Amino acid sequence: MAENANTQRTSDSGVSIWLDDLSRTRIESGNLQQLIAERNVVGVTTNPSIFQKALSQVGPYDEQLKQLGRIPVEQAVRELTTTDVRNATDIFREVAEKTDYVDGRVSIEVDPRLAHNTEETEKQAEELWNKVDRPNAMIKIPATLEGLPAITATLAKGISVNVTLIFSLERYKQVIDAFIEGMVQADKNGHDLKHMGSVASFFVSRVDTAVDKLLEANGSDEAKSLEGKAAVANARLAYELFEKAFDSDPRWADLEAKGAKRQRPLWASTGTKNAAYSDCKYVDELVAPDVVNTMPEKTLNALADHGNGAPSVKGTYEESHQVMQKLADLGINIKDVTDKLEADGVAAFIDSWDSVLSDVQKGIDRVNG
């Protein structure tokens, strides 16, 4: 099968399509290579929930668990996940080289229990980077207040970073600043900026899920007319911020002259959760140059089948500001919504991580008799 026309159109519009999933089965079956060849997939993101799904399967990891023997469960999880990420980065190496390391990236997240611990996050980010040991890896660090200095410190060591769990424009602005400062320090520390990469993972569909509940509770015609609009408006305004921030920061011009690449916005949580909305909503309505859209396979297949992929962000800023203003007029405090989403996001990843530890312990016990 050749490349898909719809995913090709999306790519041609400036969107890097990444897959929001990884498992050993996907790697060993050749499916990942197939998605690169047929669906324009040029990167992969993982998170604790994705590894929880992969590592709960009986079979694919048994051989490595046997080799590892009865080691502490946290060490076993580290070995299993970094093996998958290392193998996936090797599959994407050609993509990385062709795109000068803009794409071909595979992300692995620090332990979510460290989300509010700057020092330990920074330490583990470096350990994961060294363990995966591939130039096209990315270390995911949550955009909590404690995560921000860890992002700067990790970049300062020449390590590529995927900043995750961004929900608000206010926090996104802080993330861009943490990124630029990290690149300034990386430059001072003598790191080659050309192959360093970073993305800012801005979460989308969860915003609609939260805001739509508040709109339904309001029940007015005005509230009803705003359902399904908050998430896209929020993300489009993030793109506006992306354009302005890099063009106006004097530090950035100097870094760009040395080969540094902008930290691209990455649209995360792009699977549609409300059946009343298009299953391509958070792809088709967020098409713009220099963005990444990481999507679950179901969304990727929907895009391939009937997605539009035409540019849809430029020229929407005024309308997006109006949507946010109308929400405020109805008494919806978007900061309260996004603060809760961040806290819930961290908590959900911690729950998934606890399940990972439990499932892998069961696997260790099973294969070692």
DRENDO-1510 file (C-alpha; in Angstrom, 1 decimal, always signed):
<recs>
REC; n; res; u; v; w
REC; 1; MET; +0.0; +0.0; +0.0 .
REC; 2; ALA; +1.2; +3.5; -0.8 .
REC; 3; GLU; +1.0; +6.6; +1.4 .
REC; 4; ASN; -2.5; +7.6; +2.3 .
REC; 5; ALA; -3.9; +10.7; +0.5 .
REC; 6; ASN; -5.5; +12.2; +3.7 .
REC; 7; THR; -2.5; +11.7; +6.0 .
REC; 8; GLN; -0.3; +13.0; +3.2 .
REC; 9; ARG; -2.4; +16.2; +2.9 .
REC; 10; THR; -2.2; +16.7; +6.6 .
REC; 11; SER; +1.6; +16.3; +6.5 .
REC; 12; ASP; +1.9; +18.6; +3.5 .
REC; 13; SER; +0.0; +21.3; +5.5 .
REC; 14; GLY; +2.8; +21.3; +8.0 .
REC; 15; VAL; +1.6; +18.8; +10.6 .
REC; 16; SER; +4.0; +16.1; +11.8 .
REC; 17; ILE; +1.9; +13.0; +12.5 .
REC; 18; TRP; +3.1; +11.1; +15.6 .
REC; 19; LEU; +1.5; +7.9; +17.0 .
REC; 20; ASP; +0.3; +8.1; +20.6 .
REC; 21; ASP; +1.0; +4.4; +21.3 .
REC; 22; LEU; +3.8; +1.9; +21.6 .
REC; 23; SER; +4.1; -1.8; +22.5 .
REC; 24; ARG; +6.6; -4.6; +21.8 .
REC; 25; THR; +4.0; -6.3; +19.6 .
REC; 26; ARG; +3.7; -3.2; +17.5 .
REC; 27; ILE; +7.4; -3.0; +17.1 .
REC; 28; GLU; +8.0; -6.8; +16.4 .
REC; 29; SER; +5.1; -7.3; +14.1 .
REC; 30; GLY; +6.4; -4.6; +11.6 .
REC; 31; ASN; +3.2; -2.5; +12.3 .
REC; 32; LEU; +5.3; +0.5; +13.2 .
REC; 33; GLN; +7.3; +0.4; +10.0 .
REC; 34; GLN; +4.0; +0.0; +8.1 .
REC; 35; LEU; +2.5; +3.1; +9.7 .
REC; 36; ILE; +5.6; +5.1; +8.7 .
REC; 37; ALA; +5.2; +3.8; +5.1 .
REC; 38; GLU; +1.5; +4.1; +4.7 .
REC; 39; ARG; +0.2; +6.7; +7.2 .
REC; 40; ASN; +2.9; +9.4; +7.3 .
REC; 41; VAL; +3.8; +8.6; +10.9 .
REC; 42; VAL; +7.1; +10.3; +11.8 .
REC; 43; GLY; +7.3; +9.9; +15.6 .
REC; 44; VAL; +5.9; +8.2; +18.7 .
REC; 45; THR; +4.8; +9.4; +22.1 .
REC; 46; THR; +4.4; +7.1; +25.2 .
REC; 47; ASN; +3.0; +7.8; +28.6 .
REC; 48; PRO; +2.3; +5.7; +31.7 .
REC; 49; SER; -1.2; +4.8; +30.5 .
REC; 50; ILE; +0.2; +3.5; +27.2 .
REC; 51; PHE; +2.9; +1.4; +28.9 .
REC; 52; GLN; +0.2; +0.1; +31.3 .
REC; 53; LYS; -1.8; -1.1; +28.3 .
REC; 54; ALA; +1.3; -2.7; +26.7 .
REC; 55; LEU; +2.9; -4.3; +29.8 .
REC; 56; SER; -0.4; -5.8; +31.0 .
REC; 57; GLN; -0.4; -8.2; +28.0 .
REC; 58; VAL; +0.8; -11.7; +28.8 .
REC; 59; GLY; +3.4; -12.9; +26.4 .
REC; 60; PRO; +5.3; -10.2; +24.6 .
REC; 61; TYR; +7.6; -9.3; +27.5 .
REC; 62; ASP; +8.0; -12.8; +29.0 .
REC; 63; GLU; +11.3; -13.5; +27.3 .
REC; 64; GLN; +13.0; -10.3; +28.6 .
REC; 65; LEU; +11.5; -10.8; +32.1 .
REC; 66; LYS; +13.0; -14.3; +32.2 .
REC; 67; GLN; +16.4; -12.9; +31.2 .
REC; 68; LEU; +16.1; -10.2; +33.9 .
REC; 69; GLY; +15.2; -12.7; +36.6 .
REC; 70; ARG; +13.9; -11.7; +40.0 .
REC; 71; ILE; +15.1; -8.0; +39.9 .
REC; 72; PRO; +13.2; -5.2; +41.7 .
REC; 73; VAL; +10.0; -4.4; +39.8 .
REC; 74; GLU; +11.0; -0.7; +39.2 .
REC; 75; GLN; +14.2; -1.8; +37.6 .
REC; 76; ALA; +12.3; -4.3; +35.5 .
REC; 77; VAL; +9.9; -1.6; +34.3 .
REC; 78; ARG; +12.8; +0.6; +33.4 .
REC; 79; GLU; +14.5; -2.2; +31.4 .
REC; 80; LEU; +11.3; -3.1; +29.5 .
REC; 81; THR; +10.2; +0.4; +28.6 .
REC; 82; THR; +13.6; +1.7; +27.6 .
REC; 83; THR; +14.1; -1.4; +25.4 .
REC; 84; ASP; +10.9; -0.6; +23.6 .
REC; 85; VAL; +11.8; +3.1; +23.2 .
REC; 86; ARG; +15.3; +2.3; +22.0 .
REC; 87; ASN; +14.0; -0.2; +19.4 .
REC; 88; ALA; +11.4; +2.3; +18.2 .
REC; 89; THR; +14.1; +5.1; +17.9 .
REC; 90; ASP; +16.1; +2.7; +15.8 .
REC; 91; ILE; +13.1; +2.2; +13.5 .
REC; 92; PHE; +12.7; +6.0; +13.2 .
REC; 93; ARG; +16.4; +6.8; +12.8 .
REC; 94; GLU; +16.1; +7.2; +9.0 .
REC; 95; VAL; +13.2; +9.6; +9.5 .
REC; 96; ALA; +15.2; +11.6; +12.1 .
REC; 97; GLU; +18.2; +11.9; +9.7 .
REC; 98; LYS; +16.0; +12.9; +6.7 .
REC; 99; THR; +14.3; +15.7; +8.8 .
REC; 100; ASP; +17.5; +16.9; +10.5 .
REC; 101; TYR; +16.1; +15.5; +13.8 .
REC; 102; VAL; +13.0; +17.6; +13.7 .
REC; 103; ASP; +11.0; +14.3; +13.5 .
REC; 104; GLY; +11.8; +10.7; +14.0 .
REC; 105; ARG; +11.4; +11.2; +17.7 .
REC; 106; VAL; +10.3; +8.8; +20.4 .
REC; 107; SER; +9.3; +10.1; +23.8 .
REC; 108; ILE; +9.5; +8.4; +27.2 .
REC; 109; GLU; +8.2; +9.9; +30.4 .
REC; 110; VAL; +9.8; +10.3; +33.8 .
REC; 111; ASP; +8.0; +8.6; +36.7 .
REC; 112; PRO; +4.8; +10.6; +37.2 .
REC; 113; ARG; +5.2; +10.3; +40.9 .
REC; 114; LEU; +8.1; +12.8; +40.6 .
REC; 115; ALA; +5.8; +15.5; +39.0 .
REC; 116; HIS; +6.2; +17.8; +41.9 .
REC; 117; ASN; +9.9; +17.0; +42.6 .
REC; 118; THR; +12.2; +19.2; +40.5 .
REC; 119; GLU; +15.5; +17.6; +41.6 .
REC; 120; GLU; +14.4; +14.0; +41.2 .
REC; 121; THR; +12.7; +14.7; +37.8 .
REC; 122; GLU; +16.0; +16.3; +36.5 .
REC; 123; LYS; +18.0; +13.3; +37.8 .
REC; 124; GLN; +15.7; +10.7; +36.2 .
REC; 125; ALA; +15.5; +12.6; +32.9 .
REC; 126; GLU; +19.2; +12.3; +32.6 .
REC; 127; GLU; +19.2; +8.6; +33.6 .
REC; 128; LEU; +16.5; +7.8; +31.0 .
REC; 129; TRP; +18.3; +9.7; +28.3 .
REC; 130; ASN; +21.5; +7.8; +29.0 .
REC; 131; LYS; +19.7; +4.5; +29.2 .
REC; 132; VAL; +17.9; +4.8; +25.9 .
REC; 133; ASP; +21.1; +6.2; +24.4 .
REC; 134; ARG; +19.7; +7.4; +21.1 .
REC; 135; PRO; +19.9; +11.0; +19.7 .
REC; 136; ASN; +16.3; +10.9; +18.5 .
REC; 137; ALA; +14.8; +10.1; +21.9 .
REC; 138; MET; +12.9; +12.7; +23.9 .
REC; 139; ILE; +12.4; +12.8; +27.6 .
REC; 140; LYS; +8.9; +13.8; +28.7 .
REC; 141; ILE; +8.6; +16.1; +31.7 .
REC; 142; PRO; +5.2; +17.3; +33.0 .
REC; 143; ALA; +4.6; +21.1; +32.9 .
REC; 144; THR; +3.9; +21.4; +36.6 .
REC; 145; LEU; +5.4; +24.4; +38.4 .
REC; 146; GLU; +8.1; +22.1; +39.8 .
REC; 147; GLY; +8.6; +20.6; +36.4 .
REC; 148; LEU; +9.5; +24.0; +34.8 .
REC; 149; PRO; +13.0; +24.3; +36.3 .
REC; 150; ALA; +13.7; +20.6; +35.6 .
REC; 151; ILE; +12.8; +21.3; +31.9 .
REC; 152; THR; +15.4; +24.1; +31.8 .
REC; 153; ALA; +18.1; +22.0; +33.6 .
REC; 154; THR; +17.5; +19.0; +31.4 .
REC; 155; LEU; +17.8; +21.0; +28.2 .
REC; 156; ALA; +20.9; +22.6; +29.6 .
REC; 157; LYS; +22.6; +19.2; +29.5 .
REC; 158; GLY; +21.9; +18.8; +25.8 .
REC; 159; ILE; +18.9; +16.5; +26.3 .
REC; 160; SER; +15.8; +16.7; +24.1 .
REC; 161; VAL; +12.6; +17.3; +26.0 .
REC; 162; ASN; +8.9; +16.7; +25.4 .
REC; 163; VAL; +7.0; +18.9; +27.8 .
REC; 164; THR; +3.7; +17.2; +28.7 .
REC; 165; LEU; +0.4; +18.0; +30.4 .
REC; 166; ILE; +0.0; +21.6; +29.3 .
REC; 167; PHE; -3.6; +22.8; +29.5 .
REC; 168; SER; -3.4; +26.6; +29.9 .
REC; 169; LEU; -2.0; +29.5; +27.9 .
REC; 170; GLU; -0.5; +30.9; +31.1 .
REC; 171; ARG; +1.5; +27.7; +31.7 .
REC; 172; TYR; +2.4; +27.4; +28.0 .
REC; 173; LYS; +4.0; +30.8; +28.1 .
REC; 174; GLN; +6.1; +29.6; +31.1 .
REC; 175; VAL; +7.1; +26.5; +29.2 .
REC; 176; ILE; +8.3; +28.5; +26.2 .
REC; 177; ASP; +10.4; +30.6; +28.6 .
REC; 178; ALA; +11.8; +27.5; +30.3 .
REC; 179; PHE; +12.7; +26.0; +26.9 .
REC; 180; ILE; +14.5; +29.2; +25.6 .
REC; 181; GLU; +16.4; +29.5; +28.9 .
REC; 182; GLY; +17.4; +25.8; +28.7 .
REC; 183; MET; +18.7; +26.3; +25.2 .
REC; 184; VAL; +20.7; +29.4; +26.3 .
REC; 185; GLN; +22.3; +27.3; +29.0 .
REC; 186; ALA; +22.9; +24.3; +26.6 .
REC; 187; ASP; +24.7; +26.7; +24.3 .
REC; 188; LYS; +26.8; +28.1; +27.1 .
REC; 189; ASN; +27.6; +24.5; +28.1 .
REC; 190; GLY; +28.9; +23.8; +24.6 .
REC; 191; HIS; +26.2; +21.5; +23.4 .
REC; 192; ASP; +25.4; +21.3; +19.7 .
REC; 193; LEU; +22.0; +22.9; +19.4 .
REC; 194; LYS; +21.3; +21.6; +15.9 .
REC; 195; HIS; +20.1; +18.1; +16.8 .
REC; 196; MET; +18.4; +19.1; +20.1 .
REC; 197; GLY; +14.6; +19.0; +19.9 .
REC; 198; SER; +11.7; +19.9; +22.0 .
REC; 199; VAL; +7.9; +19.9; +21.8 .
REC; 200; ALA; +5.3; +21.4; +24.1 .
REC; 201; SER; +2.4; +18.9; +24.5 .
REC; 202; PHE; -0.8; +21.0; +24.7 .
REC; 203; PHE; -3.7; +18.8; +25.7 .
REC; 204; VAL; -6.9; +19.3; +23.7 .
REC; 205; SER; -10.0; +17.0; +24.0 .
REC; 206; ARG; -10.0; +16.9; +27.8 .
REC; 207; VAL; -10.7; +20.7; +27.8 .
REC; 208; ASP; -13.9; +20.1; +26.0 .
REC; 209; THR; -14.9; +17.3; +28.3 .
REC; 210; ALA; -14.5; +19.5; +31.3 .
REC; 211; VAL; -16.0; +22.7; +29.8 .
REC; 212; ASP; -18.9; +21.0; +28.1 .
REC; 213; LYS; -20.0; +19.6; +31.5 .
REC; 214; LEU; -20.1; +23.2; +32.9 .
REC; 215; LEU; -22.0; +24.4; +29.8 .
REC; 216; GLU; -24.6; +21.6; +30.1 .
REC; 217; ALA; -25.1; +22.5; +33.7 .
REC; 218; ASN; -25.7; +26.2; +32.7 .
REC; 219; GLY; -28.3; +25.0; +30.2 .
REC; 220; SER; -28.8; +28.4; +28.4 .
REC; 221; ASP; -28.9; +28.7; +24.6 .
REC; 222; GLU; -25.7; +30.7; +24.7 .
REC; 223; ALA; -24.0; +27.9; +26.7 .
REC; 224; LYS; -25.3; +25.3; +24.3 .
REC; 225; SER; -23.9; +27.2; +21.3 .
REC; 226; LEU; -20.4; +27.0; +22.9 .
REC; 227; GLU; -20.3; +23.3; +23.4 .
REC; 228; GLY; -17.3; +21.7; +21.6 .
REC; 229; LYS; -15.6; +25.0; +21.0 .
REC; 230; ALA; -13.4; +25.6; +24.1 .
REC; 231; ALA; -10.6; +23.0; +23.4 .
REC; 232; VAL; -10.0; +24.1; +19.8 .
REC; 233; ALA; -10.1; +27.8; +20.7 .
REC; 234; ASN; -7.6; +27.2; +23.6 .
REC; 235; ALA; -5.2; +25.3; +21.3 .
REC; 236; ARG; -5.5; +27.9; +18.5 .
REC; 237; LEU; -4.6; +30.6; +20.9 .
REC; 238; ALA; -1.6; +28.5; +22.0 .
REC; 239; TYR; -0.5; +28.5; +18.4 .
REC; 240; GLU; -0.9; +32.3; +18.3 .
REC; 241; LEU; +1.3; +32.5; +21.4 .
REC; 242; PHE; +3.9; +30.2; +19.7 .
REC; 243; GLU; +4.1; +32.5; +16.7 .
REC; 244; LYS; +4.5; +35.6; +18.8 .
REC; 245; ALA; +6.8; +34.3; +21.5 .
REC; 246; PHE; +9.6; +33.1; +19.2 .
REC; 247; ASP; +9.4; +36.1; +17.0 .
REC; 248; SER; +9.6; +38.6; +19.8 .
REC; 249; ASP; +12.2; +37.0; +22.2 .
REC; 250; PRO; +15.7; +38.5; +21.5 .
REC; 251; ARG; +17.4; +35.4; +23.0 .
REC; 252; TRP; +15.8; +33.2; +20.4 .
REC; 253; ALA; +17.2; +35.0; +17.3 .
REC; 254; ASP; +20.7; +34.4; +18.6 .
REC; 255; LEU; +20.0; +30.7; +19.3 .
REC; 256; GLU; +18.3; +30.2; +15.9 .
REC; 257; ALA; +21.4; +31.6; +14.2 .
REC; 258; LYS; +23.3; +28.8; +15.9 .
REC; 259; GLY; +21.0; +26.2; +14.5 .
REC; 260; ALA; +18.5; +25.8; +17.3 .
REC; 261; LYS; +15.0; +24.7; +16.3 .
REC; 262; ARG; +11.8; +26.1; +17.8 .
REC; 263; GLN; +9.9; +24.1; +20.3 .
REC; 264; ARG; +6.9; +23.1; +18.3 .
REC; 265; PRO; +3.4; +22.9; +19.8 .
REC; 266; LEU; +2.2; +19.3; +20.0 .
REC; 267; TRP; -1.5; +18.6; +20.1 .
REC; 268; ALA; -2.1; +15.7; +22.6 .
REC; 269; SER; -5.2; +14.1; +23.8 .
REC; 270; THR; -6.6; +14.3; +20.2 .
REC; 271; GLY; -8.9; +11.3; +20.3 .
REC; 272; THR; -12.5; +12.5; +20.3 .
REC; 273; LYS; -14.3; +11.6; +23.5 .
REC; 274; ASN; -17.8; +12.9; +22.6 .
REC; 275; ALA; -19.5; +10.8; +20.0 .
REC; 276; ALA; -21.5; +13.8; +18.8 .
REC; 277; TYR; -18.2; +15.3; +17.5 .
REC; 278; SER; -16.3; +14.3; +14.4 .
REC; 279; ASP; -13.7; +11.6; +15.1 .
REC; 280; CYS; -11.1; +13.8; +13.3 .
REC; 281; LYS; -12.2; +17.0; +15.1 .
REC; 282; TYR; -8.9; +17.6; +17.0 .
REC; 283; VAL; -6.8; +16.9; +13.9 .
REC; 284; ASP; -8.8; +18.7; +11.2 .
REC; 285; GLU; -9.5; +21.9; +13.3 .
REC; 286; LEU; -5.8; +22.2; +14.3 .
REC; 287; VAL; -3.9; +22.1; +11.1 .
REC; 288; ALA; -1.0; +24.6; +10.9 .
REC; 289; PRO; +2.6; +24.7; +9.9 .
REC; 290; ASP; +5.2; +23.6; +12.5 .
REC; 291; VAL; +2.9; +21.6; +14.7 .
REC; 292; VAL; +2.9; +17.9; +15.8 .
REC; 293; ASN; -0.3; +16.0; +16.3 .
REC; 294; THR; +0.1; +12.8; +18.3 .
REC; 295; MET; -2.9; +10.6; +17.8 .
REC; 296; PRO; -4.1; +7.2; +19.0 .
REC; 297; GLU; -4.4; +4.7; +16.2 .
REC; 298; LYS; -8.2; +5.0; +16.1 .
REC; 299; THR; -7.9; +8.7; +15.3 .
REC; 300; LEU; -5.1; +8.1; +12.8 .
REC; 301; ASN; -7.3; +5.6; +11.0 .
REC; 302; ALA; -10.2; +8.0; +11.0 .
REC; 303; LEU; -7.9; +10.7; +9.5 .
REC; 304; ALA; -6.7; +8.3; +6.8 .
REC; 305; ASP; -10.3; +7.3; +6.0 .
REC; 306; HIS; -12.1; +10.7; +5.9 .
REC; 307; GLY; -9.9; +13.5; +7.4 .
REC; 308; ASN; -9.6; +16.9; +5.7 .
REC; 309; GLY; -6.1; +18.0; +6.7 .
REC; 310; ALA; -6.4; +21.5; +5.2 .
REC; 311; PRO; -4.9; +24.4; +7.1 .
REC; 312; SER; -7.5; +25.5; +9.7 .
REC; 313; VAL; -5.7; +27.6; +12.4 .
REC; 314; LYS; -4.6; +30.8; +10.6 .
REC; 315; GLY; -7.2; +33.6; +10.7 .
REC; 316; THR; -9.1; +32.1; +13.7 .
REC; 317; TYR; -7.5; +34.0; +16.6 .
REC; 318; GLU; -10.1; +36.7; +16.9 .
REC; 319; GLU; -12.9; +34.2; +16.9 .
REC; 320; SER; -11.0; +32.0; +19.4 .
REC; 321; HIS; -10.5; +35.0; +21.8 .
REC; 322; GLN; -14.3; +35.6; +21.5 .
REC; 323; VAL; -15.1; +32.0; +22.5 .
REC; 324; MET; -12.9; +32.4; +25.6 .
REC; 325; GLN; -14.6; +35.7; +26.4 .
REC; 326; LYS; -18.0; +34.2; +26.1 .
REC; 327; LEU; -17.1; +31.4; +28.4 .
REC; 328; ALA; -15.8; +33.9; +31.0 .
REC; 329; ASP; -19.1; +35.9; +30.6 .
REC; 330; LEU; -21.0; +32.7; +31.5 .
REC; 331; GLY; -18.9; +32.5; +34.7 .
REC; 332; ILE; -16.7; +29.7; +33.5 .
REC; 333; ASN; -13.2; +30.3; +34.9 .
REC; 334; ILE; -10.9; +28.6; +32.4 .
REC; 335; LYS; -7.9; +28.8; +34.9 .
REC; 336; ASP; -9.9; +26.7; +37.4 .
REC; 337; VAL; -10.7; +24.2; +34.6 .
REC; 338; THR; -7.1; +23.9; +33.4 .
REC; 339; ASP; -5.6; +23.7; +37.0 .
REC; 340; LYS; -7.9; +20.8; +37.8 .
REC; 341; LEU; -7.1; +19.1; +34.4 .
REC; 342; GLU; -3.4; +19.3; +35.2 .
REC; 343; ALA; -3.9; +17.8; +38.7 .
REC; 344; ASP; -6.2; +15.1; +37.3 .
REC; 345; GLY; -3.7; +14.4; +34.5 .
REC; 346; VAL; -0.8; +13.8; +37.0 .
REC; 347; ALA; -3.1; +11.7; +39.2 .
REC; 348; ALA; -4.2; +9.5; +36.3 .
REC; 349; PHE; -0.7; +8.9; +35.2 .
REC; 350; ILE; +0.3; +7.9; +38.8 .
REC; 351; ASP; -2.6; +5.4; +38.8 .
REC; 352; SER; -1.4; +4.0; +35.5 .
REC; 353; TRP; +2.1; +3.7; +36.8 .
REC; 354; ASP; +1.0; +1.9; +39.9 .
REC; 355; SER; -0.8; -0.6; +37.6 .
REC; 356; VAL; +2.4; -1.0; +35.5 .
REC; 357; LEU; +4.3; -1.9; +38.7 .
REC; 358; SER; +1.7; -4.4; +39.7 .
REC; 359; ASP; +1.4; -6.0; +36.2 .
REC; 360; VAL; +5.1; -6.3; +35.8 .
REC; 361; GLN; +5.5; -7.8; +39.3 .
REC; 362; LYS; +2.9; -10.4; +38.3 .
REC; 363; GLY; +4.9; -11.1; +35.1 .
REC; 364; ILE; +8.2; -11.5; +37.1 .
REC; 365; ASP; +6.5; -14.0; +39.4 .
REC; 366; ARG; +4.8; -15.9; +36.5 .
REC; 367; VAL; +7.9; -16.4; +34.4 .
REC; 368; ASN; +10.2; -17.1; +37.3 .
REC; 369; GLY; +8.0; -19.8; +38.8 .
</recs>
